[in-house]
Amino acid sequence: MVSESTPLLDEVSRHEEIYNRFSPARKRTIVALVSWSALVPMYASGTFIPAIPQIAHDLNSMGSTISLAVSLSMFAASLGGMTCATYSGFYGRRLIYLASIPFLTLGSIGVALSHNVPEMMVWRFLQAFGTSGGMSVGAAVIGDIYKVTERGSAMGIFFGATLLGPALAPLAGGWGAHYASWRWTQATLALAGFLTFVLMLFFLPETSHPGTRGIDKTHENVESAPKRWTWVWLNPLAPLALLRSPLLMLMTFVGAAISIAYYALFVPIAYTIGAKYNITNEFIIGACILPGGIGNIIGAPLAGRLSDRVVIASRKKYGINSWRPEERLKAALVGALILVPLPVLLSGLITQYVDGELGLVLNLTCFFINGVGVNTVLTPLAAYMVDIMHSRSAEVMAASTCSRAMILSVAVAFVLPLIKLYGVAIIDGIISLIGWLAFVLLWVAIRYGKEMRGWVDIGFSTAEDT
C-alpha cells in the first residue's frame, strides 16, 4: 500500500545507499587510520603532563609556567582544527591529513631540541597545530562512511581507540622522563608523525560524498574548470559562524563543562596526588593517570552503541521518516549526572582528607569512573552534532571542539594556582558543580532541541540527508 510517506521513505533509503561505497572491512581500515591519526595528538598531550616537573628543571623555569604550554597547545589545536575542518570540506579529507601531519613531526623535533621556555612554547604550538585535525576531520570521516543507525557505534570505536593516547601516554611519558629524558619522548612523537603520514598516503581513500566538496561544486561546469589544480584561500574561522545557533552553542558548553571536569583532575596531578602521597617518580605519576584513560576506552564504545540503540528504538517507534536526533542525547544523561561530577567531588575530598595507600586507591577509582563518564557524554554528543549537521560535519566538530578547547585552555590555566590558593577539596567541589551544569544543559537540549533548531537556520540535516 502506498502512503503519503512512501516518497520520503524511498528518499531516505536512496540516501543510505551512499554508505555502501566501502566494504565493512575497508570501513574498519579507515576507522583504524583516522583513530591512529587522532591518537597521536592525545599521546602528545599525555606524554607532556607527567614530564612538566623535569621540563621545568631542565629549562630553569617553574611548573606553573610550563603548565601554560598545555593551555597554549589547546589554543593551537583550536585554530588548527578549524583550519583543517574548513579546508577538508573544500578539498576533501585525505589532502588535509597529508598537509597537516608534517607540522606534527617538525614541531616535535623542535620541542625535543628546545633550550629555553620561549623556544619550547613556539614549537609546542606548531606541534599542536599539526595534530589538530585528527578529531574534527576524523569524526567527519566516520560520518562520511556510516549511516545514522551505525554512526554512534563507529564514533564510539573511534573515540575509544583514540583515547588509548591518554591511557598510555602518561605512562610512556613518565617512563621516558624518569628513565631517559622528556626530549626522547618528543623524538618518538616525531617518528610517530612520520609513520602516520606514510600510512595516510598509501591507505586512506577520499571519503567525502561524491559532488559534496567545495572544489567539486566549483568545477561543476567542466568548461570553466581550470586545467591545473589551484589553491583557494578560505577563512579558517568560518566554522565559528555555526555557533550562532543556540543549540550548537549549548552543545559546546556541555562539552566544555565535561572536559573541565576531566582535565582538572589530571593536569595538576603531580602537585595534587603526587604531593599528597609523596610520589616523585614521573613514571608512577603517569601510571596514576592510566585508570582515567582505561575508563575512556571502556566508556566510549559502550556509549556509542547505546546511543545507536536509542536512535533505532526511536525510528521503530516514530517511523524512519521521523526526525528526532535529540533522542541520541538521552544516552549521555547518566554520565553527566553521576559518572563525571561525583568522582571529581570525591577525589578532592579524598586527596585533602584521606592519607596513605587507601587515599591513593580511592583516588584511582575516582579517576576510572570519571574516565568512563566523560566519554558516555562526549561520544553521543559528537555523533549528535554529525547527525544534525552532516553536510558540514568536520566544520561543526571543529567549531564546537575548538571553542571548547579555548574555554578549557583558560580554565585549566587557573586550576593549579587556585588549588595552591584554596586547596584541592574546594576547587574540585566547584568543578563538580560545573559538571552538573552540563547535565542541566543536556536536559534542555533533549527537551527543547527541535524548537532551538528552528531559531536560527544554519542548514540543519533532515532524515533524508543525514
GICOR-V411971 format. One record per residue. N is the residue number from 1. SS is DSSP state (@ for helix, = for strand, . for the rest). OMEGA is omega in degrees with one decimal (* if undefined). Layout:
BEGIN
n=[N & N]
ss=[SS & SS]
omega=[OMEGA & OMEGA]
END
This chain:
BEGIN
n=[1 & 2 & 3 & 4 & 5 & 6 & 7 & 8 & 9 & 10 & 11 & 12 & 13 & 14 & 15 & 16 & 17 & 18 & 19 & 20 & 21 & 22 & 23 & 24 & 25 & 26 & 27 & 28 & 29 & 30 & 31 & 32 & 33 & 34 & 35 & 36 & 37 & 38 & 39 & 40 & 41 & 42 & 43 & 44 & 45 & 46 & 47 & 48 & 49 & 50 & 51 & 52 & 53 & 54 & 55 & 56 & 57 & 58 & 59 & 60 & 61 & 62 & 63 & 64 & 65 & 66 & 67 & 68 & 69 & 70 & 71 & 72 & 73 & 74 & 75 & 76 & 77 & 78 & 79 & 80 & 81 & 82 & 83 & 84 & 85 & 86 & 87 & 88 & 89 & 90 & 91 & 92 & 93 & 94 & 95 & 96 & 97 & 98 & 99 & 100 & 101 & 102 & 103 & 104 & 105 & 106 & 107 & 108 & 109 & 110 & 111 & 112 & 113 & 114 & 115 & 116 & 117 & 118 & 119 & 120 & 121 & 122 & 123 & 124 & 125 & 126 & 127 & 128 & 129 & 130 & 131 & 132 & 133 & 134 & 135 & 136 & 137 & 138 & 139 & 140 & 141 & 142 & 143 & 144 & 145 & 146 & 147 & 148 & 149 & 150 & 151 & 152 & 153 & 154 & 155 & 156 & 157 & 158 & 159 & 160 & 161 & 162 & 163 & 164 & 165 & 166 & 167 & 168 & 169 & 170 & 171 & 172 & 173 & 174 & 175 & 176 & 177 & 178 & 179 & 180 & 181 & 182 & 183 & 184 & 185 & 186 & 187 & 188 & 189 & 190 & 191 & 192 & 193 & 194 & 195 & 196 & 197 & 198 & 199 & 200 & 201 & 202 & 203 & 204 & 205 & 206 & 207 & 208 & 209 & 210 & 211 & 212 & 213 & 214 & 215 & 216 & 217 & 218 & 219 & 220 & 221 & 222 & 223 & 224 & 225 & 226 & 227 & 228 & 229 & 230 & 231 & 232 & 233 & 234 & 235 & 236 & 237 & 238 & 239 & 240 & 241 & 242 & 243 & 244 & 245 & 246 & 247 & 248 & 249 & 250 & 251 & 252 & 253 & 254 & 255 & 256 & 257 & 258 & 259 & 260 & 261 & 262 & 263 & 264 & 265 & 266 & 267 & 268 & 269 & 270 & 271 & 272 & 273 & 274 & 275 & 276 & 277 & 278 & 279 & 280 & 281 & 282 & 283 & 284 & 285 & 286 & 287 & 288 & 289 & 290 & 291 & 292 & 293 & 294 & 295 & 296 & 297 & 298 & 299 & 300 & 301 & 302 & 303 & 304 & 305 & 306 & 307 & 308 & 309 & 310 & 311 & 312 & 313 & 314 & 315 & 316 & 317 & 318 & 319 & 320 & 321 & 322 & 323 & 324 & 325 & 326 & 327 & 328 & 329 & 330 & 331 & 332 & 333 & 334 & 335 & 336 & 337 & 338 & 339 & 340 & 341 & 342 & 343 & 344 & 345 & 346 & 347 & 348 & 349 & 350 & 351 & 352 & 353 & 354 & 355 & 356 & 357 & 358 & 359 & 360 & 361 & 362 & 363 & 364 & 365 & 366 & 367 & 368 & 369 & 370 & 371 & 372 & 373 & 374 & 375 & 376 & 377 & 378 & 379 & 380 & 381 & 382 & 383 & 384 & 385 & 386 & 387 & 388 & 389 & 390 & 391 & 392 & 393 & 394 & 395 & 396 & 397 & 398 & 399 & 400 & 401 & 402 & 403 & 404 & 405 & 406 & 407 & 408 & 409 & 410 & 411 & 412 & 413 & 414 & 415 & 416 & 417 & 418 & 419 & 420 & 421 & 422 & 423 & 424 & 425 & 426 & 427 & 428 & 429 & 430 & 431 & 432 & 433 & 434 & 435 & 436 & 437 & 438 & 439 & 440 & 441 & 442 & 443 & 444 & 445 & 446 & 447 & 448 & 449 & 450 & 451 & 452 & 453 & 454 & 455 & 456 & 457 & 458 & 459 & 460 & 461 & 462 & 463 & 464 & 465 & 466]
ss=[. & . & . & . & . & @ & @ & @ & @ & @ & @ & @ & @ & @ & @ & @ & @ & @ & @ & @ & . & . & . & @ & @ & @ & @ & @ & @ & @ & @ & @ & @ & @ & @ & @ & @ & @ & @ & @ & @ & @ & @ & @ & @ & @ & @ & @ & @ & . & . & @ & @ & @ & @ & @ & @ & @ & . & . & . & . & @ & @ & @ & @ & @ & @ & @ & @ & @ & @ & @ & @ & @ & @ & @ & @ & @ & @ & @ & @ & @ & @ & @ & @ & @ & @ & @ & @ & @ & . & @ & @ & @ & @ & @ & @ & @ & @ & @ & @ & @ & @ & @ & @ & @ & @ & @ & @ & @ & @ & . & . & . & . & @ & @ & @ & @ & @ & @ & @ & @ & @ & @ & @ & @ & @ & @ & @ & . & @ & @ & @ & @ & @ & @ & @ & @ & @ & @ & @ & @ & @ & . & . & @ & @ & @ & @ & @ & @ & @ & @ & @ & @ & @ & @ & @ & @ & @ & . & @ & @ & @ & @ & @ & @ & @ & @ & @ & @ & @ & @ & @ & @ & @ & @ & . & . & @ & @ & @ & @ & @ & @ & @ & @ & @ & @ & @ & @ & @ & @ & @ & @ & @ & @ & @ & @ & @ & @ & . & . & . & . & . & . & . & . & . & . & @ & @ & @ & @ & @ & . & . & . & @ & @ & @ & . & . & . & . & . & . & . & . & . & . & . & . & . & @ & @ & @ & @ & @ & @ & @ & . & @ & @ & @ & @ & @ & @ & @ & @ & @ & @ & @ & @ & @ & @ & @ & @ & @ & @ & @ & @ & @ & . & . & @ & @ & @ & . & @ & @ & @ & @ & . & . & . & . & . & @ & @ & @ & @ & @ & @ & @ & @ & @ & @ & @ & @ & @ & @ & @ & @ & @ & @ & @ & @ & @ & @ & @ & @ & @ & @ & @ & @ & @ & @ & @ & @ & @ & @ & @ & @ & @ & . & . & . & . & . & . & @ & @ & @ & @ & @ & @ & @ & @ & @ & @ & @ & @ & @ & @ & @ & . & @ & @ & @ & @ & @ & @ & @ & @ & @ & @ & @ & @ & @ & . & . & @ & @ & @ & @ & @ & @ & @ & @ & @ & @ & @ & @ & @ & @ & @ & @ & @ & @ & @ & @ & @ & @ & @ & @ & @ & @ & @ & @ & @ & @ & @ & @ & @ & . & @ & @ & @ & @ & @ & @ & @ & @ & @ & @ & @ & @ & @ & @ & @ & @ & @ & @ & @ & @ & @ & @ & @ & @ & @ & @ & @ & @ & @ & @ & @ & @ & @ & . & @ & @ & @ & @ & @ & @ & @ & @ & @ & @ & @ & @ & @ & @ & @ & @ & @ & @ & @ & @ & @ & @ & @ & @ & @ & @ & @ & @ & @ & @ & @ & @ & . & . & . & . & . & . & . & . & . & . & .]
omega=[-178.9 & 178.8 & -179.8 & -176.8 & -176.4 & 178.1 & 179.4 & 177.6 & 178.6 & -179.5 & 177.4 & -179.6 & 179.3 & 179.8 & -177.1 & 177.6 & -177.6 & -179.9 & 177.2 & -179.6 & -178.3 & 177.3 & 177.1 & 179.7 & 179.6 & 177.7 & 179.2 & 177.2 & 179.7 & 178.3 & 178.6 & -178.7 & -177.5 & 175.5 & 177.1 & -179.9 & 178.6 & 177.9 & -174.9 & 177.7 & 175.5 & 178.4 & 179.7 & 179.3 & -176.2 & 179.5 & -176.9 & -171.1 & -178.8 & -179.2 & -176.2 & 179.2 & -179.5 & 177.6 & 178.8 & 179.0 & -177.2 & -176.3 & 177.6 & -178.4 & 179.4 & -179.3 & -179.7 & 177.7 & 179.4 & 178.5 & 177.3 & 177.4 & 176.5 & 178.0 & 179.2 & -179.9 & 176.0 & 177.0 & 178.4 & 178.2 & 177.9 & -179.4 & -179.4 & 179.7 & 178.6 & 177.6 & -180.0 & -178.9 & -179.4 & -177.8 & 177.8 & 175.8 & -178.7 & -176.2 & -178.5 & -173.6 & -172.4 & -176.6 & -178.0 & 174.4 & -176.2 & -178.9 & -173.2 & -174.1 & 177.9 & 177.0 & 176.6 & -178.6 & -179.5 & -179.9 & 179.9 & 176.3 & 179.5 & 178.3 & -178.9 & -176.6 & -176.2 & 179.7 & 178.4 & -174.8 & 179.0 & 177.4 & -178.3 & -179.7 & -179.3 & -178.6 & 176.2 & 176.4 & -179.6 & 178.7 & -179.3 & 178.0 & -177.9 & -179.3 & -164.0 & -177.5 & -173.3 & -176.1 & -174.8 & 179.9 & 177.9 & 177.4 & 177.4 & 176.9 & 176.8 & 177.9 & 178.9 & -168.1 & -179.9 & 178.1 & -168.0 & -178.1 & 177.7 & -169.4 & -179.0 & 178.9 & 179.0 & 178.3 & 177.7 & 176.7 & 178.7 & 179.9 & -179.5 & 178.5 & 179.8 & -174.4 & 163.4 & 179.1 & 177.9 & -179.3 & -173.0 & -174.5 & 179.6 & 178.2 & 179.9 & 179.6 & 177.5 & 177.8 & -179.1 & -178.9 & -174.9 & -172.6 & 177.1 & 177.6 & 176.5 & 178.9 & 177.9 & 176.6 & 178.7 & 176.7 & 176.5 & 177.3 & 177.2 & 178.0 & 178.2 & 177.3 & 178.5 & 178.5 & 178.7 & 179.2 & -179.0 & -179.9 & 179.8 & -178.2 & -172.6 & -170.2 & -177.8 & 175.1 & 172.3 & -175.4 & -180.0 & 179.0 & -177.1 & 176.3 & -176.0 & 179.8 & 177.9 & -178.9 & 176.2 & -179.4 & 178.0 & -175.3 & 179.5 & 175.7 & -173.5 & -176.6 & -178.8 & -178.5 & 178.8 & -178.4 & 178.8 & -177.4 & 179.8 & 177.7 & 178.1 & 178.9 & 179.8 & 179.1 & -177.3 & 179.8 & -177.7 & 179.7 & -179.0 & 178.9 & 178.4 & -177.1 & 171.0 & 171.3 & 179.1 & -178.9 & 179.9 & 175.5 & 177.2 & 178.8 & 177.6 & 178.3 & 176.5 & 179.7 & 179.9 & -179.2 & 179.1 & -179.3 & 176.8 & -179.9 & 177.6 & -174.6 & 179.8 & 175.1 & -166.0 & -178.1 & -179.7 & -169.2 & 179.6 & -176.3 & 175.6 & 178.3 & -178.9 & -178.4 & -176.7 & -173.0 & 173.6 & 177.5 & 179.4 & 179.0 & -177.0 & 179.4 & -179.8 & 175.7 & 176.7 & 179.5 & 179.1 & 178.9 & -174.5 & 179.7 & 177.4 & 178.4 & 177.0 & 175.9 & 175.9 & -175.8 & -179.8 & -174.2 & -174.1 & -179.2 & 177.8 & -179.8 & 178.9 & 179.4 & 179.3 & -179.6 & 175.2 & 179.0 & 177.3 & 179.2 & 179.7 & 178.7 & 178.9 & 179.6 & 176.8 & -176.4 & -173.0 & -178.7 & -176.0 & -178.7 & 176.5 & -174.5 & -179.3 & -174.5 & -178.4 & 177.1 & -178.9 & -175.8 & 178.6 & 179.2 & -176.4 & -170.5 & -178.2 & 178.8 & -177.8 & -177.6 & -170.6 & -166.1 & 179.9 & -171.8 & -175.7 & 177.1 & 178.0 & 178.6 & -178.5 & -179.9 & 178.4 & 179.7 & -179.7 & -178.5 & -176.4 & -168.8 & -176.9 & -177.6 & 169.2 & -175.1 & 179.8 & 179.4 & 179.9 & -179.5 & 179.2 & 177.4 & 179.9 & 175.9 & 176.6 & 179.2 & -179.2 & -178.2 & 177.3 & 178.5 & 175.8 & -175.3 & -178.0 & -177.0 & 169.0 & 174.8 & -172.2 & -178.9 & 175.0 & 179.4 & 179.3 & 179.1 & 179.2 & -178.7 & 174.5 & 178.2 & -171.2 & 177.8 & -170.3 & -177.2 & 178.8 & -172.4 & -179.9 & -177.9 & -179.4 & 176.7 & -179.9 & -178.6 & -179.1 & -177.8 & -175.8 & 174.1 & 175.5 & -179.0 & 177.6 & 176.5 & -178.2 & -177.8 & 177.8 & -177.6 & -177.2 & -179.5 & -177.9 & -173.2 & -176.1 & 177.1 & -179.6 & 176.7 & 178.5 & -176.4 & -172.4 & -178.2 & -173.2 & -177.9 & -178.8 & -176.8 & 177.3 & 175.1 & 177.4 & -179.3 & 177.5 & 175.9 & 175.8 & 177.0 & 178.4 & 174.4 & 178.2 & 178.0 & 179.7 & -179.8 & 176.4 & 179.4 & 177.8 & -179.9 & 179.6 & -176.2 & -172.4 & -176.1 & -179.4 & 178.9 & -178.1 & 175.8 & -179.8 & -177.9 & 179.8 & -178.0 & 177.5 & 178.4 & 179.4 & 179.1 & 174.8 & 179.6 & -176.4 & -173.5 & 179.9 & *]
END
